[in-house]
Amino acid sequence: GARLLLCDIDIEKGEALCQELRAAGAECQFHVCNVSSERDIETSVRMAVKLYGRLDCAINNAGITGMPATLEETSLDSWNATIAVNMTSVFLGLKYQLRAMKQQGHGAIVNIASGAGLIGTPNLSAYCASKHGVLGLTKTAVAENPDGRVRINAVLPGSTRTPMLEQSMALSADVAKMVMASIPCGRLAEPAEIAETALWLCSDAASYVNGQSLIVDNGGLSR
């Protein structure tokens, strides 16, 4: 039932998804947005408020793994690109989403992090650092806004069936084996399972949930 503004750098896929949602009865608009650009993020928030009169919920969900490499072999360009998309985008989202929500008196923000925000993963130093950073940003935002009028939480998905993960698993049989071995139930999460968690955190059903890092990995990190 939400009125949606989809923001992505991929115009073709973004527009196609928006049309699919409209065909299903949703009110939806697409806005091309580079999430590492402050101007693009600021414009997207202003556009949401202009279109719908308010911004009740925001989900910051963009990520790249970067080029797998050891710390010694990771280039600064690769590091900067991963940090920009995975962490700076969340900082910029929070910056402008909080302004809009505080002005109207309420809101809910969900930052999509990763199980890699709690552990280290070999050859993914920038990715792990960026996802740890998302959790720090989430906690700091809550500490700065303790009245609870705007709730900010993070979701930490386990291995999920996305194009990004499937591309990584296709690199070698060893990578695919390592990923599957980390999942107790033996299957990848479906994107909808992660989306349902974010949707709950945005809803009034989670009205007293704030500042949490919610792991959604079927127990993978509990071992």
N, C-alpha and C positions, 0 to 999 in steps of 0.2 A: 503493500500500500504506500510505500514511500515514493516521493517525487525525486527523481534521480538526476544527478549530473555526473556523467562518466568522464574521467580525465585520463588521457593516455597520449603517448608520443606516436602511437600507431594509428593513423587516421583511418585507414581502410578497415582494420579489425574493430576499432572503436565505433565507427559508424554502423558497421554490420551488426554488432551486438546491440547497439541502441535501437536499430530497426527491429531486431528480433524481440526485444523487450516491449517495444511499442505494440507489436503484433500480438503479444500476450496480454495487452491491456495496461501496461505500465506507462506512466508519464515520465519521459526520459529525454535528456539532451546530452549531446557529446561535445566536449571541448578539448581541442588538441593542447597538450601540456607536457613540457619537459619538466619532470619533477625536481630536477636539480637547478632549475632556474627560479630565482626569487620572483621575478616579474610574472612568470607563468603561474606560479602558485598563488600569488596575490590576486591575479586576474581571475583565477578559477574560483576563489572564495567570493570575490565580489560578484562574479557571474551567478553563482548559486543564490546569493542573497537577492540579486536583482530579479532573477527568474521566479523565485518562489517566496520571496519576502523574509526568509529566515534560513538558518543553517542549523538544523537540529542534531544531525549526526555526521560524522566524517570518518572514513576509513582510509588510513594511509598504508597503501599496499603496493609497493614497487620494489623490485629487487633483481640483482644480477649476482652471479657467483664470482665473476672476474676470472682471470686466467689462473688455473691451478698451478701453483709453484711454491717452493719452499720460501721461507722468509728471505733467505739470502739471494734468491733468484727472482723475487717479485720486483717488478719495475715500479718506479714512482708513478708513472702514468696509469698503470693498472690499479695500483692502490688508490689513487685519487679518484678514478672513475667509479670504483666500487663504493668508496665512502660517500661520494656525491649522490649516487642513486639510492643507496641503502639507508644512509643515516642523515645526510644533510637534507634530503627530501622530507624526512620526518620532522626535523627541526623547523624547516620552513612551513610545513603544514601546520604544526602546532602554533607557530608564531601568528599566523593569520587566522586560523580557525578559532583559536582562543579569543582573539580580539572580537570576532563576530559573535561568538557564543556568549561571552561575558557581557556584551552590550545588550543582548536580548534576555539575559538572565539565566540561561540554562543551555545544556547541550551534552553530547557524549562523543568522545573521540576514541577510536581503536587503532592502535599501531600494530602492524603485523611484523613481528620479529621472527624468531626461529629458535629451535632447540639449540642451535649454535650460539645463541646468546647466553647460554649457561655453561657450555663446554668448549674446549678447543678441538679443532679438526685439522689434521695435517694438510698442508698445501692450500689452505684457505684462510690465511691470516687476515686479509682485509675483510673478507666476508664475516668471519667470527668477530672481529673487532667492531665492525659496523653494527652487527646484531646485538652485541653487548651494549653498544652505545644507545641503541633504540630503547633498551630497558632503562638505562640511566636517564635518558630524556623523559621517559614516561614518569618515572619516580620524581624527577625534579619538577615537572609540570604540576604534579599533584601537590608537592610541597609548597609551591608558589601559589597554589589556588586551593587552600585547605577547606573552603566553605562547602565544597561538594556540589556547587551549582553546575559546574562543568566537570563531568567525570572523565578520567583518562585512564585507559587500561591497555595492556598489550596482550596479544595472542602469540603463542610460540608453537607453530605447527611442527609436527614431525615430518617425515618424508611423505610428500604429497604428490599425486599424479599431475604434475604440471609439465609443460614443455621444457622448462629450465632443468628440472630434475631428470626428465627422460633423456635430454641431450647429454647430461653428465653421465648417466648410466650407460649410454651408448658408446662412451669413450673406450671402455674396456670391460671385459667380463669380470675383472677384479673389482672395479668400481661398483658394478651392479651387485656383485656378491656381497660387498661390504655394506651397501645400503640395505639390502634385504636382511642381512644378518643382524642389523640394528633394530629390526622391527619385531617385537615379540609375537604379534598375531600373524605375521607372515604376509601381510598385504600393505600396499600403499594406502594412505588416506586419500579420499576423494575430495576435490576442491569444495564441493557443497558441504562437507562435514566441517571444514574450517570456516566457511561462510556462515553456517548456522551459529557457530560460536560467536563470531563477530556481531551477528544480528542480535543475539541474546544480550550481549554487552551494551549494545546501543538502545535496547528496549527498556521500558519501565520495570520489567521483571528483574533487572539487575540494578535497581535504583540505589542500592546500598553497597555496590561493588565499585571500588575506586582504587587506583594505584596498583592493580594486580597484574602479575605476569602469568597468564593462564596457559599452561602447557597442554597441548592437544596432540598427543603422540601415542596413545594407546599403551602407555606405560614404558615407552622406550628408555626414558631417562631415569626410571625408578630402579633399574637393575644395578 
